[in-house]
């Protein structure tokens, strides 16, 4: 399966999903006006990737800002991974990186970790 | 060929235009009014992604307070995206290949707080919805807001609405203040919708020290 890459810009994040290593990385800012359109290829790739059972997956989440519309899409991604770990014996870990001073991104991470049943590491970056 | 008549007609129009402009609209007075009201930035027109990015980025340059700058930026994003999607006044943009909402956004500040306020036309049927929603969201405590946000984020995407239905809740949470909503009746079909949020400089400064 092909790896997936989106080059980030001011309002869209860099996305790097590696099918071989199972490392999924999202970094930057996300405030596209039409997140359903922007995230569509991301969901399509994940749908295909998550067909095979028992994979080890690491989601490295390195966002510094996202709007409410993206926040919904991220919950959808996390829910997909949660379902995968439960139904297809996946081994999924989420690493939530945030700048150490950024109380808002920390709180966001805490809220997502309460919302999904996945190993969730909150990692402050100095 | 330019005749003598054309020239005199043109200069008459020019003269009239100047008169009209002086009487009805003076950009100098307009600037003065913005300054008197401590408005540092005002934008009117289509709230495209490009405009939002520019307006937003200019708010990120607050010195020594990245959390406050990002919150203010976040408020501007939610507010302008509301207008982009839900303004009743839309114009087709070639670049974006779709209709984009028009409205006005102003940002100002006082010694104690930043204020961001926006205005746009909405359809009459939406007026009641925004009034009730803002009233409900303003009545919630911090903990209730947090729960409501998570509950709404889990709810299915609303049909034909690109937004997340989380904007008001986010503005309440990020600003720590109520969202002020005012709806002015215009005609049977449309109303003018004003949305304002204050964000305290001191409160957000404390957050960083904690």
Interface residues (C-beta under 8 A of the other chain):
Chain A: X10 X11 X31 X32 X33 X34 X35 X36 X65 X67 X68 X69 X71 X72 X75 X101 X102 X103 X104 X111 X114 X115
Chain B: X49 X52 X53 X56 X57 X66 X67 X70 X71 X73 X74 X77 X78 X81 X84 X85 X146 X149 X150 X153 X154 X157 X162 X163 X164 X166 X167 X169 X170 X174 X207 X208 X210
